[in-house]
Amino acid sequence: MGKGVIRYWAAARSAAGVDEEPFDAATLAQALETARGTRDAEFSRVVARSSFLIDGDPVGTRPHDTVRLPEGATVEVLPPFAGG
């Protein structure tokens, strides 16, 4: 398992109620499941529509259970946004 931090941006930050939080997980799927914890359905909805960066690299369409999280990783949660 790797320890690191999840950073939330825009609507994801609002839904999470925090700017960032630590994780202890081996994969992106595990980290997100833990982050869902006791949060409401709005958080899950926003995260489901978000894109993710791991240490600045896009996850893209890879299944989250195949995305390994290295020790000290930073996961960025980027919800869709208008503009360019």
Order of alpha helices (4+ residues) and beta strands (2+ residues): beta-alpha-beta-alpha-alpha-beta-beta-beta
